[in-house]
Amino acid sequence: MQTLRIFMTSAAMLACAVLGVAQTAEPTPVTLQAATPARAEDAKQQAEMAENIKQLQELKAQNGEILKQQQAALEALDEMQKEAEQLRIYSKRG
């Protein structure tokens, strides 16, 4: 009787182990159709990204030129302010 119980327990454990291994050993299905449009979308996104980078670089160049013009205008205004202060000083002396 005890031998039968050991045999039944061993058989049950073996069956559970085989089922567990069988479930984890099954390969997951691979769908190739889904991968192909994703690559096309990736290529489209990369093209858009490259275009956006190009536009940003152009804007950066334009902003650089605007900053140069603004700096030149500020320097001219500073020079005018200095000259105006000198005129005030000379007019007070006169």
PDB file of N, CA, C and O in Angstrom:
ATOM      1  N   MET A   1       0.812  -1.181   0.000  1.00  0.00           N
ATOM      2  CA  MET A   1       0.000   0.000   0.000  1.00  0.00           C
ATOM      3  C   MET A   1       0.867   1.261   0.000  1.00  0.00           C
ATOM      4  O   MET A   1       0.614   2.210  -0.742  1.00  0.00           O
ATOM      5  N   GLN A   2       1.875   1.245   0.836  1.00  0.00           N
ATOM      6  CA  GLN A   2       2.758   2.398   0.890  1.00  0.00           C
ATOM      7  C   GLN A   2       3.543   2.516  -0.404  1.00  0.00           C
ATOM      8  O   GLN A   2       3.827   3.635  -0.833  1.00  0.00           O
ATOM      9  N   THR A   3       3.900   1.427  -1.038  1.00  0.00           N
ATOM     10  CA  THR A   3       4.606   1.453  -2.305  1.00  0.00           C
ATOM     11  C   THR A   3       3.709   2.063  -3.372  1.00  0.00           C
ATOM     12  O   THR A   3       4.184   2.821  -4.218  1.00  0.00           O
ATOM     13  N   LEU A   4       2.418   1.743  -3.345  1.00  0.00           N
ATOM     14  CA  LEU A   4       1.467   2.301  -4.309  1.00  0.00           C
ATOM     15  C   LEU A   4       1.343   3.810  -4.108  1.00  0.00           C
ATOM     16  O   LEU A   4       1.269   4.552  -5.087  1.00  0.00           O
ATOM     17  N   ARG A   5       1.319   4.279  -2.858  1.00  0.00           N
ATOM     18  CA  ARG A   5       1.211   5.703  -2.552  1.00  0.00           C
ATOM     19  C   ARG A   5       2.462   6.435  -3.063  1.00  0.00           C
ATOM     20  O   ARG A   5       2.349   7.506  -3.659  1.00  0.00           O
ATOM     21  N   ILE A   6       3.631   5.872  -2.837  1.00  0.00           N
ATOM     22  CA  ILE A   6       4.874   6.475  -3.329  1.00  0.00           C
ATOM     23  C   ILE A   6       4.882   6.521  -4.848  1.00  0.00           C
ATOM     24  O   ILE A   6       5.300   7.515  -5.442  1.00  0.00           O
ATOM     25  N   PHE A   7       4.415   5.435  -5.484  1.00  0.00           N
ATOM     26  CA  PHE A   7       4.361   5.386  -6.940  1.00  0.00           C
ATOM     27  C   PHE A   7       3.414   6.442  -7.494  1.00  0.00           C
ATOM     28  O   PHE A   7       3.745   7.133  -8.458  1.00  0.00           O
ATOM     29  N   MET A   8       2.216   6.571  -6.876  1.00  0.00           N
ATOM     30  CA  MET A   8       1.227   7.552  -7.337  1.00  0.00           C
ATOM     31  C   MET A   8       1.741   8.988  -7.138  1.00  0.00           C
ATOM     32  O   MET A   8       1.560   9.838  -8.010  1.00  0.00           O
ATOM     33  N   THR A   9       2.378   9.251  -5.997  1.00  0.00           N
ATOM     34  CA  THR A   9       2.921  10.576  -5.734  1.00  0.00           C
ATOM     35  C   THR A   9       4.036  10.901  -6.720  1.00  0.00           C
ATOM     36  O   THR A   9       4.112  12.019  -7.230  1.00  0.00           O
ATOM     37  N   SER A  10       4.892   9.934  -6.987  1.00  0.00           N
ATOM     38  CA  SER A  10       5.981  10.143  -7.947  1.00  0.00           C
ATOM     39  C   SER A  10       5.440  10.384  -9.340  1.00  0.00           C
ATOM     40  O   SER A  10       5.948  11.245 -10.059  1.00  0.00           O
ATOM     41  N   ALA A  11       4.417   9.641  -9.736  1.00  0.00           N
ATOM     42  CA  ALA A  11       3.813   9.805 -11.051  1.00  0.00           C
ATOM     43  C   ALA A  11       3.171  11.186 -11.178  1.00  0.00           C
ATOM     44  O   ALA A  11       3.293  11.833 -12.218  1.00  0.00           O
ATOM     45  N   ALA A  12       2.486  11.639 -10.123  1.00  0.00           N
ATOM     46  CA  ALA A  12       1.857  12.958 -10.146  1.00  0.00           C
ATOM     47  C   ALA A  12       2.913  14.058 -10.242  1.00  0.00           C
ATOM     48  O   ALA A  12       2.747  15.019 -10.994  1.00  0.00           O
ATOM     49  N   MET A  13       3.995  13.917  -9.481  1.00  0.00           N
ATOM     50  CA  MET A  13       5.062  14.914  -9.532  1.00  0.00           C
ATOM     51  C   MET A  13       5.727  14.941 -10.904  1.00  0.00           C
ATOM     52  O   MET A  13       6.050  16.007 -11.427  1.00  0.00           O
ATOM     53  N   LEU A  14       5.925  13.769 -11.474  1.00  0.00           N
ATOM     54  CA  LEU A  14       6.521  13.694 -12.799  1.00  0.00           C
ATOM     55  C   LEU A  14       5.612  14.328 -13.843  1.00  0.00           C
ATOM     56  O   LEU A  14       6.090  15.031 -14.733  1.00  0.00           O
ATOM     57  N   ALA A  15       4.302  14.087 -13.745  1.00  0.00           N
ATOM     58  CA  ALA A  15       3.349  14.657 -14.694  1.00  0.00           C
ATOM     59  C   ALA A  15       3.334  16.185 -14.586  1.00  0.00           C
ATOM     60  O   ALA A  15       3.327  16.886 -15.598  1.00  0.00           O
ATOM     61  N   CYS A  16       3.331  16.688 -13.360  1.00  0.00           N
ATOM     62  CA  CYS A  16       3.346  18.153 -13.175  1.00  0.00           C
ATOM     63  C   CYS A  16       4.638  18.762 -13.717  1.00  0.00           C
ATOM     64  O   CYS A  16       4.619  19.831 -14.327  1.00  0.00           O
ATOM     65  N   ALA A  17       5.744  18.085 -13.494  1.00  0.00           N
ATOM     66  CA  ALA A  17       7.021  18.596 -13.996  1.00  0.00           C
ATOM     67  C   ALA A  17       7.047  18.600 -15.514  1.00  0.00           C
ATOM     68  O   ALA A  17       7.541  19.552 -16.119  1.00  0.00           O
ATOM     69  N   VAL A  18       6.525  17.551 -16.141  1.00  0.00           N
ATOM     70  CA  VAL A  18       6.488  17.480 -17.601  1.00  0.00           C
ATOM     71  C   VAL A  18       5.583  18.568 -18.158  1.00  0.00           C
ATOM     72  O   VAL A  18       5.937  19.210 -19.146  1.00  0.00           O
ATOM     73  N   LEU A  19       4.417  18.791 -17.545  1.00  0.00           N
ATOM     74  CA  LEU A  19       3.513  19.846 -18.013  1.00  0.00           C
ATOM     75  C   LEU A  19       4.143  21.233 -17.839  1.00  0.00           C
ATOM     76  O   LEU A  19       4.010  22.094 -18.709  1.00  0.00           O
ATOM     77  N   GLY A  20       4.817  21.438 -16.732  1.00  0.00           N
ATOM     78  CA  GLY A  20       5.465  22.727 -16.506  1.00  0.00           C
ATOM     79  C   GLY A  20       6.546  23.008 -17.531  1.00  0.00           C
ATOM     80  O   GLY A  20       6.644  24.123 -18.043  1.00  0.00           O
ATOM     81  N   VAL A  21       7.356  22.010 -17.834  1.00  0.00           N
ATOM     82  CA  VAL A  21       8.403  22.173 -18.836  1.00  0.00           C
ATOM     83  C   VAL A  21       7.797  22.357 -20.211  1.00  0.00           C
ATOM     84  O   VAL A  21       8.303  23.151 -21.004  1.00  0.00           O
ATOM     85  N   ALA A  22       6.721  21.641 -20.513  1.00  0.00           N
ATOM     86  CA  ALA A  22       6.083  21.746 -21.821  1.00  0.00           C
ATOM     87  C   ALA A  22       5.503  23.140 -22.033  1.00  0.00           C
ATOM     88  O   ALA A  22       5.559  23.665 -23.145  1.00  0.00           O
ATOM     89  N   GLN A  23       4.949  23.748 -20.988  1.00  0.00           N
ATOM     90  CA  GLN A  23       4.376  25.083 -21.121  1.00  0.00           C
ATOM     91  C   GLN A  23       5.453  26.142 -21.330  1.00  0.00           C
ATOM     92  O   GLN A  23       5.257  27.088 -22.092  1.00  0.00           O
ATOM     93  N   THR A  24       6.566  25.987 -20.668  1.00  0.00           N
ATOM     94  CA  THR A  24       7.623  26.993 -20.824  1.00  0.00           C
ATOM     95  C   THR A  24       8.457  26.762 -22.067  1.00  0.00           C
ATOM     96  O   THR A  24       9.141  27.676 -22.527  1.00  0.00           O
ATOM     97  N   ALA A  25       8.414  25.555 -22.623  1.00  0.00           N
ATOM     98  CA  ALA A  25       9.233  25.248 -23.788  1.00  0.00           C
ATOM     99  C   ALA A  25       8.552  25.618 -25.092  1.00  0.00           C
ATOM    100  O   ALA A  25       9.185  25.566 -26.147  1.00  0.00           O
ATOM    101  N   GLU A  26       7.270  25.993 -25.052  1.00  0.00           N
ATOM    102  CA  GLU A  26       6.566  26.350 -26.286  1.00  0.00           C
ATOM    103  C   GLU A  26       7.108  27.668 -26.820  1.00  0.00           C
ATOM    104  O   GLU A  26       7.209  28.645 -26.078  1.00  0.00           O
ATOM    105  N   PRO A  27       7.455  27.700 -28.102  1.00  0.00           N
ATOM    106  CA  PRO A  27       7.950  28.960 -28.673  1.00  0.00           C
ATOM    107  C   PRO A  27       6.801  29.944 -28.862  1.00  0.00           C
ATOM    108  O   PRO A  27       5.667  29.555 -29.141  1.00  0.00           O
ATOM    109  N   THR A  28       7.117  31.209 -28.705  1.00  0.00           N
ATOM    110  CA  THR A  28       6.100  32.229 -28.930  1.00  0.00           C
ATOM    111  C   THR A  28       5.980  32.474 -30.424  1.00  0.00           C
ATOM    112  O   THR A  28       6.989  32.497 -31.129  1.00  0.00           O
ATOM    113  N   PRO A  29       4.764  32.658 -30.915  1.00  0.00           N
ATOM    114  CA  PRO A  29       4.598  32.867 -32.353  1.00  0.00           C
ATOM    115  C   PRO A  29       5.175  34.223 -32.778  1.00  0.00           C
ATOM    116  O   PRO A  29       5.022  35.226 -32.081  1.00  0.00           O
ATOM    117  N   VAL A  30       5.827  34.227 -33.916  1.00  0.00           N
ATOM    118  CA  VAL A  30       6.437  35.438 -34.439  1.00  0.00           C
ATOM    119  C   VAL A  30       5.645  35.867 -35.665  1.00  0.00           C
ATOM    120  O   VAL A  30       5.447  35.074 -36.586  1.00  0.00           O
ATOM    121  N   THR A  31       5.193  37.110 -35.684  1.00  0.00           N
ATOM    122  CA  THR A  31       4.453  37.629 -36.828  1.00  0.00           C
ATOM    123  C   THR A  31       5.371  38.542 -37.618  1.00  0.00           C
ATOM    124  O   THR A  31       5.795  39.584 -37.119  1.00  0.00           O
ATOM    125  N   LEU A  32       5.674  38.165 -38.820  1.00  0.00           N
ATOM    126  CA  LEU A  32       6.568  38.949 -39.668  1.00  0.00           C
ATOM    127  C   LEU A  32       5.851  40.120 -40.320  1.00  0.00           C
ATOM    128  O   LEU A  32       6.483  41.121 -40.660  1.00  0.00           O
ATOM    129  N   GLN A  33       4.550  40.009 -40.495  1.00  0.00           N
ATOM    130  CA  GLN A  33       3.812  41.088 -41.135  1.00  0.00           C
ATOM    131  C   GLN A  33       3.814  42.340 -40.277  1.00  0.00           C
ATOM    132  O   GLN A  33       3.861  43.450 -40.806  1.00  0.00           O
ATOM    133  N   ALA A  34       3.765  42.183 -38.988  1.00  0.00           N
ATOM    134  CA  ALA A  34       3.767  43.347 -38.112  1.00  0.00           C
ATOM    135  C   ALA A  34       5.138  44.023 -38.108  1.00  0.00           C
ATOM    136  O   ALA A  34       5.224  45.234 -37.904  1.00  0.00           O
ATOM    137  N   ALA A  35       6.191  43.272 -38.328  1.00  0.00           N
ATOM    138  CA  ALA A  35       7.524  43.845 -38.299  1.00  0.00           C
ATOM    139  C   ALA A  35       7.801  44.703 -39.531  1.00  0.00           C
ATOM    140  O   ALA A  35       8.514  45.703 -39.432  1.00  0.00           O
ATOM    141  N   THR A  36       7.261  44.338 -40.674  1.00  0.00           N
ATOM    142  CA  THR A  36       7.530  45.071 -41.905  1.00  0.00           C
ATOM    143  C   THR A  36       6.934  46.482 -41.875  1.00  0.00           C
ATOM    144  O   THR A  36       7.649  47.429 -42.203  1.00  0.00           O
ATOM    145  N   PRO A  37       5.651  46.676 -41.497  1.00  0.00           N
ATOM    146  CA  PRO A  37       5.153  48.051 -41.410  1.00  0.00           C
ATOM    147  C   PRO A  37       5.868  48.865 -40.343  1.00  0.00           C
ATOM    148  O   PRO A  37       6.021  50.078 -40.486  1.00  0.00           O
ATOM    149  N   ALA A  38       6.305  48.210 -39.279  1.00  0.00           N
ATOM    150  CA  ALA A  38       7.026  48.947 -38.248  1.00  0.00           C
ATOM    151  C   ALA A  38       8.327  49.509 -38.812  1.00  0.00           C
ATOM    152  O   ALA A  38       8.723  50.626 -38.479  1.00  0.00           O
ATOM    153  N   ARG A  39       8.986  48.734 -39.662  1.00  0.00           N
ATOM    154  CA  ARG A  39      10.219  49.235 -40.277  1.00  0.00           C
ATOM    155  C   ARG A  39       9.924  50.413 -41.195  1.00  0.00           C
ATOM    156  O   ARG A  39      10.686  51.379 -41.249  1.00  0.00           O
ATOM    157  N   ALA A  40       8.805  50.322 -41.917  1.00  0.00           N
ATOM    158  CA  ALA A  40       8.428  51.427 -42.795  1.00  0.00           C
ATOM    159  C   ALA A  40       8.113  52.669 -41.965  1.00  0.00           C
ATOM    160  O   ALA A  40       8.480  53.784 -42.336  1.00  0.00           O
ATOM    161  N   GLU A  41       7.429  52.466 -40.837  1.00  0.00           N
ATOM    162  CA  GLU A  41       7.126  53.598 -39.969  1.00  0.00           C
ATOM    163  C   GLU A  41       8.406  54.167 -39.373  1.00  0.00           C
ATOM    164  O   GLU A  41       8.547  55.383 -39.244  1.00  0.00           O
ATOM    165  N   ASP A  42       9.337  53.293 -39.009  1.00  0.00           N
ATOM    166  CA  ASP A  42      10.611  53.765 -38.483  1.00  0.00           C
ATOM    167  C   ASP A  42      11.364  54.582 -39.522  1.00  0.00           C
ATOM    168  O   ASP A  42      11.953  55.615 -39.202  1.00  0.00           O
ATOM    169  N   ALA A  43      11.342  54.119 -40.764  1.00  0.00           N
ATOM    170  CA  ALA A  43      12.016  54.866 -41.830  1.00  0.00           C
ATOM    171  C   ALA A  43      11.345  56.219 -42.025  1.00  0.00           C
ATOM    172  O   ALA A  43      12.018  57.229 -42.232  1.00  0.00           O
ATOM    173  N   LYS A  44      10.021  56.234 -41.959  1.00  0.00           N
ATOM    174  CA  LYS A  44       9.287  57.497 -42.109  1.00  0.00           C
ATOM    175  C   LYS A  44       9.614  58.434 -40.946  1.00  0.00           C
ATOM    176  O   LYS A  44       9.817  59.631 -41.144  1.00  0.00           O
ATOM    177  N   GLN A  45       9.664  57.884 -39.744  1.00  0.00           N
ATOM    178  CA  GLN A  45       9.984  58.709 -38.582  1.00  0.00           C
ATOM    179  C   GLN A  45      11.413  59.237 -38.666  1.00  0.00           C
ATOM    180  O   GLN A  45      11.677  60.381 -38.296  1.00  0.00           O
ATOM    181  N   GLN A  46      12.319  58.419 -39.145  1.00  0.00           N
ATOM    182  CA  GLN A  46      13.703  58.881 -39.286  1.00  0.00           C
ATOM    183  C   GLN A  46      13.807  59.984 -40.318  1.00  0.00           C
ATOM    184  O   GLN A  46      14.567  60.935 -40.136  1.00  0.00           O
ATOM    185  N   ALA A  47      13.048  59.868 -41.408  1.00  0.00           N
ATOM    186  CA  ALA A  47      13.060  60.914 -42.430  1.00  0.00           C
ATOM    187  C   ALA A  47      12.486  62.207 -41.866  1.00  0.00           C
ATOM    188  O   ALA A  47      13.018  63.289 -42.114  1.00  0.00           O
ATOM    189  N   GLU A  48      11.395  62.092 -41.105  1.00  0.00           N
ATOM    190  CA  GLU A  48      10.802  63.279 -40.488  1.00  0.00           C
ATOM    191  C   GLU A  48      11.762  63.898 -39.482  1.00  0.00           C
ATOM    192  O   GLU A  48      11.883  65.120 -39.397  1.00  0.00           O
ATOM    193  N   MET A  49      12.437  63.053 -38.728  1.00  0.00           N
ATOM    194  CA  MET A  49      13.390  63.539 -37.738  1.00  0.00           C
ATOM    195  C   MET A  49      14.540  64.276 -38.420  1.00  0.00           C
ATOM    196  O   MET A  49      14.974  65.324 -37.943  1.00  0.00           O
ATOM    197  N   ALA A  50      15.031  63.737 -39.524  1.00  0.00           N
ATOM    198  CA  ALA A  50      16.107  64.393 -40.258  1.00  0.00           C
ATOM    199  C   ALA A  50      15.648  65.741 -40.793  1.00  0.00           C
ATOM    200  O   ALA A  50      16.401  66.714 -40.751  1.00  0.00           O
ATOM    201  N   GLU A  51      14.428  65.807 -41.292  1.00  0.00           N
ATOM    202  CA  GLU A  51      13.881  67.067 -41.801  1.00  0.00           C
ATOM    203  C   GLU A  51      13.733  68.081 -40.669  1.00  0.00           C
ATOM    204  O   GLU A  51      14.053  69.258 -40.833  1.00  0.00           O
ATOM    205  N   ASN A  52      13.245  67.615 -39.521  1.00  0.00           N
ATOM    206  CA  ASN A  52      13.095  68.510 -38.375  1.00  0.00           C
ATOM    207  C   ASN A  52      14.445  69.030 -37.902  1.00  0.00           C
ATOM    208  O   ASN A  52      14.570  70.202 -37.549  1.00  0.00           O
ATOM    209  N   ILE A  53      15.447  68.174 -37.893  1.00  0.00           N
ATOM    210  CA  ILE A  53      16.790  68.605 -37.490  1.00  0.00           C
ATOM    211  C   ILE A  53      17.323  69.649 -38.459  1.00  0.00           C
ATOM    212  O   ILE A  53      17.944  70.630 -38.048  1.00  0.00           O
ATOM    213  N   LYS A  54      17.080  69.434 -39.748  1.00  0.00           N
ATOM    214  CA  LYS A  54      17.535  70.394 -40.753  1.00  0.00           C
ATOM    215  C   LYS A  54      16.863  71.753 -40.539  1.00  0.00           C
ATOM    216  O   LYS A  54      17.512  72.796 -40.608  1.00  0.00           O
ATOM    217  N   GLN A  55      15.553  71.724 -40.278  1.00  0.00           N
ATOM    218  CA  GLN A  55      14.824  72.971 -40.038  1.00  0.00           C
ATOM    219  C   GLN A  55      15.338  73.670 -38.779  1.00  0.00           C
ATOM    220  O   GLN A  55      15.482  74.892 -38.757  1.00  0.00           O
ATOM    221  N   LEU A  56      15.610  72.898 -37.747  1.00  0.00           N
ATOM    222  CA  LEU A  56      16.125  73.494 -36.515  1.00  0.00           C
ATOM    223  C   LEU A  56      17.497  74.118 -36.724  1.00  0.00           C
ATOM    224  O   LEU A  56      17.792  75.171 -36.160  1.00  0.00           O
ATOM    225  N   GLN A  57      18.333  73.482 -37.525  1.00  0.00           N
ATOM    226  CA  GLN A  57      19.646  74.052 -37.809  1.00  0.00           C
ATOM    227  C   GLN A  57      19.522  75.351 -38.590  1.00  0.00           C
ATOM    228  O   GLN A  57      20.276  76.296 -38.359  1.00  0.00           O
ATOM    229  N   GLU A  58      18.568  75.394 -39.519  1.00  0.00           N
ATOM    230  CA  GLU A  58      18.348  76.630 -40.271  1.00  0.00           C
ATOM    231  C   GLU A  58      17.862  77.738 -39.341  1.00  0.00           C
ATOM    232  O   GLU A  58      18.310  78.880 -39.440  1.00  0.00           O
ATOM    233  N   LEU A  59      16.939  77.396 -38.435  1.00  0.00           N
ATOM    234  CA  LEU A  59      16.447  78.387 -37.477  1.00  0.00           C
ATOM    235  C   LEU A  59      17.571  78.866 -36.561  1.00  0.00           C
ATOM    236  O   LEU A  59      17.638  80.044 -36.211  1.00  0.00           O
ATOM    237  N   LYS A  60      18.444  77.954 -36.180  1.00  0.00           N
ATOM    238  CA  LYS A  60      19.572  78.323 -35.326  1.00  0.00           C
ATOM    239  C   LYS A  60      20.488  79.312 -36.041  1.00  0.00           C
ATOM    240  O   LYS A  60      20.961  80.278 -35.442  1.00  0.00           O
ATOM    241  N   ALA A  61      20.733  79.064 -37.324  1.00  0.00           N
ATOM    242  CA  ALA A  61      21.572  79.983 -38.099  1.00  0.00           C
ATOM    243  C   ALA A  61      20.907  81.355 -38.215  1.00  0.00           C
ATOM    244  O   ALA A  61      21.568  82.384 -38.078  1.00  0.00           O
ATOM    245  N   GLN A  62      19.600  81.364 -38.467  1.00  0.00           N
ATOM    246  CA  GLN A  62      18.878  82.634 -38.558  1.00  0.00           C
ATOM    247  C   GLN A  62      18.905  83.371 -37.223  1.00  0.00           C
ATOM    248  O   GLN A  62      19.095  84.586 -37.182  1.00  0.00           O
ATOM    249  N   ASN A  63      18.717  82.638 -36.147  1.00  0.00           N
ATOM    250  CA  ASN A  63      18.759  83.269 -34.825  1.00  0.00           C
ATOM    251  C   ASN A  63      20.141  83.829 -34.528  1.00  0.00           C
ATOM    252  O   ASN A  63      20.263  84.886 -33.910  1.00  0.00           O
ATOM    253  N   GLY A  64      21.175  83.135 -34.961  1.00  0.00           N
ATOM    254  CA  GLY A  64      22.532  83.640 -34.772  1.00  0.00           C
ATOM    255  C   GLY A  64      22.742  84.959 -35.473  1.00  0.00           C
ATOM    256  O   GLY A  64      23.359  85.869 -34.918  1.00  0.00           O
ATOM    257  N   GLU A  65      22.233  85.076 -36.694  1.00  0.00           N
ATOM    258  CA  GLU A  65      22.369  86.334 -37.430  1.00  0.00           C
ATOM    259  C   GLU A  65      21.554  87.447 -36.768  1.00  0.00           C
ATOM    260  O   GLU A  65      22.009  88.589 -36.696  1.00  0.00           O
ATOM    261  N   ILE A  66      20.378  87.127 -36.295  1.00  0.00           N
ATOM    262  CA  ILE A  66      19.550  88.126 -35.604  1.00  0.00           C
ATOM    263  C   ILE A  66      20.257  88.598 -34.344  1.00  0.00           C
ATOM    264  O   ILE A  66      20.259  89.790 -34.034  1.00  0.00           O
ATOM    265  N   LEU A  67      20.860  87.657 -33.614  1.00  0.00           N
ATOM    266  CA  LEU A  67      21.589  88.040 -32.402  1.00  0.00           C
ATOM    267  C   LEU A  67      22.767  88.948 -32.724  1.00  0.00           C
ATOM    268  O   LEU A  67      23.047  89.880 -31.971  1.00  0.00           O
ATOM    269  N   LYS A  68      23.461  88.694 -33.831  1.00  0.00           N
ATOM    270  CA  LYS A  68      24.561  89.563 -34.238  1.00  0.00           C
ATOM    271  C   LYS A  68      24.057  90.967 -34.542  1.00  0.00           C
ATOM    272  O   LYS A  68      24.680  91.955 -34.152  1.00  0.00           O
ATOM    273  N   GLN A  69      22.924  91.053 -35.243  1.00  0.00           N
ATOM    274  CA  GLN A  69      22.355  92.362 -35.560  1.00  0.00           C
ATOM    275  C   GLN A  69      21.927  93.085 -34.292  1.00  0.00           C
ATOM    276  O   GLN A  69      22.140  94.290 -34.161  1.00  0.00           O
ATOM    277  N   GLN A  70      21.331  92.364 -33.369  1.00  0.00           N
ATOM    278  CA  GLN A  70      20.908  92.985 -32.121  1.00  0.00           C
ATOM    279  C   GLN A  70      22.113  93.458 -31.307  1.00  0.00           C
ATOM    280  O   GLN A  70      22.074  94.522 -30.687  1.00  0.00           O
ATOM    281  N   GLN A  71      23.171  92.669 -31.313  1.00  0.00           N
ATOM    282  CA  GLN A  71      24.384  93.067 -30.594  1.00  0.00           C
ATOM    283  C   GLN A  71      24.970  94.335 -31.201  1.00  0.00           C
ATOM    284  O   GLN A  71      25.403  95.233 -30.479  1.00  0.00           O
ATOM    285  N   ALA A  72      24.983  94.407 -32.529  1.00  0.00           N
ATOM    286  CA  ALA A  72      25.488  95.611 -33.190  1.00  0.00           C
ATOM    287  C   ALA A  72      24.618  96.817 -32.856  1.00  0.00           C
ATOM    288  O   ALA A  72      25.136  97.912 -32.638  1.00  0.00           O
ATOM    289  N   ALA A  73      23.295  96.626 -32.814  1.00  0.00           N
ATOM    290  CA  ALA A  73      22.392  97.725 -32.468  1.00  0.00           C
ATOM    291  C   ALA A  73      22.618  98.166 -31.028  1.00  0.00           C
ATOM    292  O   ALA A  73      22.619  99.363 -30.740  1.00  0.00           O
ATOM    293  N   LEU A  74      22.810  97.213 -30.122  1.00  0.00           N
ATOM    294  CA  LEU A  74      23.073  97.571 -28.725  1.00  0.00           C
ATOM    295  C   LEU A  74      24.374  98.352 -28.587  1.00  0.00           C
ATOM    296  O   LEU A  74      24.434  99.322 -27.830  1.00  0.00           O
ATOM    297  N   GLU A  75      25.400  97.951 -29.296  1.00  0.00           N
ATOM    298  CA  GLU A  75      26.675  98.659 -29.234  1.00  0.00           C
ATOM    299  C   GLU A  75      26.518 100.075 -29.775  1.00  0.00           C
ATOM    300  O   GLU A  75      27.093 101.021 -29.239  1.00  0.00           O
ATOM    301  N   ALA A  76      25.731 100.212 -30.847  1.00  0.00           N
ATOM    302  CA  ALA A  76      25.502 101.549 -31.402  1.00  0.00           C
ATOM    303  C   ALA A  76      24.731 102.419 -30.406  1.00  0.00           C
ATOM    304  O   ALA A  76      25.038 103.599 -30.237  1.00  0.00           O
ATOM    305  N   LEU A  77      23.737 101.832 -29.754  1.00  0.00           N
ATOM    306  CA  LEU A  77      22.974 102.596 -28.757  1.00  0.00           C
ATOM    307  C   LEU A  77      23.838 102.970 -27.560  1.00  0.00           C
ATOM    308  O   LEU A  77      23.717 104.073 -27.026  1.00  0.00           O
ATOM    309  N   ASP A  78      24.711 102.056 -27.134  1.00  0.00           N
ATOM    310  CA  ASP A  78      25.627 102.383 -26.036  1.00  0.00           C
ATOM    311  C   ASP A  78      26.541 103.542 -26.409  1.00  0.00           C
ATOM    312  O   ASP A  78      26.789 104.435 -25.600  1.00  0.00           O
ATOM    313  N   GLU A  79      27.039 103.519 -27.642  1.00  0.00           N
ATOM    314  CA  GLU A  79      27.904 104.608 -28.114  1.00  0.00           C
ATOM    315  C   GLU A  79      27.144 105.930 -28.153  1.00  0.00           C
ATOM    316  O   GLU A  79      27.679 106.973 -27.776  1.00  0.00           O
ATOM    317  N   MET A  80      25.908 105.883 -28.607  1.00  0.00           N
ATOM    318  CA  MET A  80      25.089 107.107 -28.650  1.00  0.00           C
ATOM    319  C   MET A  80      24.821 107.631 -27.241  1.00  0.00           C
ATOM    320  O   MET A  80      24.826 108.839 -27.006  1.00  0.00           O
ATOM    321  N   GLN A  81      24.586 106.702 -26.302  1.00  0.00           N
ATOM    322  CA  GLN A  81      24.341 107.126 -24.928  1.00  0.00           C
ATOM    323  C   GLN A  81      25.585 107.786 -24.330  1.00  0.00           C
ATOM    324  O   GLN A  81      25.475 108.787 -23.624  1.00  0.00           O
ATOM    325  N   LYS A  82      26.756 107.236 -24.607  1.00  0.00           N
ATOM    326  CA  LYS A  82      28.000 107.837 -24.115  1.00  0.00           C
ATOM    327  C   LYS A  82      28.186 109.230 -24.691  1.00  0.00           C
ATOM    328  O   LYS A  82      28.572 110.159 -23.981  1.00  0.00           O
ATOM    329  N   GLU A  83      27.909 109.373 -25.986  1.00  0.00           N
ATOM    330  CA  GLU A  83      28.048 110.693 -26.623  1.00  0.00           C
ATOM    331  C   GLU A  83      27.055 111.681 -26.037  1.00  0.00           C
ATOM    332  O   GLU A  83      27.380 112.854 -25.854  1.00  0.00           O
ATOM    333  N   ALA A  84      25.834 111.211 -25.740  1.00  0.00           N
ATOM    334  CA  ALA A  84      24.833 112.103 -25.148  1.00  0.00           C
ATOM    335  C   ALA A  84      25.267 112.546 -23.754  1.00  0.00           C
ATOM    336  O   ALA A  84      25.071 113.703 -23.384  1.00  0.00           O
ATOM    337  N   GLU A  85      25.850 111.644 -22.986  1.00  0.00           N
ATOM    338  CA  GLU A  85      26.349 112.016 -21.646  1.00  0.00           C
ATOM    339  C   GLU A  85      27.482 113.031 -21.758  1.00  0.00           C
ATOM    340  O   GLU A  85      27.563 113.961 -20.955  1.00  0.00           O
ATOM    341  N   GLN A  86      28.354 112.860 -22.743  1.00  0.00           N
ATOM    342  CA  GLN A  86      29.445 113.818 -22.932  1.00  0.00           C
ATOM    343  C   GLN A  86      28.890 115.192 -23.321  1.00  0.00           C
ATOM    344  O   GLN A  86      29.398 116.219 -22.870  1.00  0.00           O
ATOM    345  N   LEU A  87      27.863 115.207 -24.144  1.00  0.00           N
ATOM    346  CA  LEU A  87      27.248 116.489 -24.534  1.00  0.00           C
ATOM    347  C   LEU A  87      26.630 117.167 -23.316  1.00  0.00           C
ATOM    348  O   LEU A  87      26.722 118.388 -23.187  1.00  0.00           O
ATOM    349  N   ARG A  88      26.005 116.410 -22.422  1.00  0.00           N
ATOM    350  CA  ARG A  88      25.426 116.984 -21.217  1.00  0.00           C
ATOM    351  C   ARG A  88      26.528 117.578 -20.329  1.00  0.00           C
ATOM    352  O   ARG A  88      26.376 118.660 -19.762  1.00  0.00           O
ATOM    353  N   ILE A  89      27.634 116.845 -20.227  1.00  0.00           N
ATOM    354  CA  ILE A  89      28.734 117.330 -19.392  1.00  0.00           C
ATOM    355  C   ILE A  89      29.290 118.629 -19.982  1.00  0.00           C
ATOM    356  O   ILE A  89      29.534 119.586 -19.247  1.00  0.00           O
ATOM    357  N   TYR A  90      29.494 118.670 -21.308  1.00  0.00           N
ATOM    358  CA  TYR A  90      30.037 119.873 -21.932  1.00  0.00           C
ATOM    359  C   TYR A  90      29.054 121.015 -21.877  1.00  0.00           C
ATOM    360  O   TYR A  90      29.463 122.172 -21.778  1.00  0.00           O
ATOM    361  N   SER A  91      27.753 120.721 -21.938  1.00  0.00           N
ATOM    362  CA  SER A  91      26.775 121.833 -21.916  1.00  0.00           C
ATOM    363  C   SER A  91      26.674 122.429 -20.536  1.00  0.00           C
ATOM    364  O   SER A  91      26.360 123.613 -20.419  1.00  0.00           O
ATOM    365  N   LYS A  92      26.923 121.671 -19.474  1.00  0.00           N
ATOM    366  CA  LYS A  92      26.902 122.199 -18.122  1.00  0.00           C
ATOM    367  C   LYS A  92      28.107 123.112 -17.854  1.00  0.00           C
ATOM    368  O   LYS A  92      28.009 124.062 -17.077  1.00  0.00           O
ATOM    369  N   ARG A  93      29.210 122.826 -18.484  1.00  0.00           N
ATOM    370  CA  ARG A  93      30.428 123.616 -18.288  1.00  0.00           C
ATOM    371  C   ARG A  93      30.316 124.983 -19.005  1.00  0.00           C
ATOM    372  O   ARG A  93      30.858 125.991 -18.552  1.00  0.00           O
ATOM    373  N   GLY A  94      29.612 124.971 -20.109  1.00  0.00           N
ATOM    374  CA  GLY A  94      29.600 126.148 -20.974  1.00  0.00           C
ATOM    375  C   GLY A  94      28.830 127.267 -20.462  1.00  0.00           C
ATOM    376  O   GLY A  94      28.752 128.311 -21.111  1.00  0.00           O
TER     377      GLY A  94
END
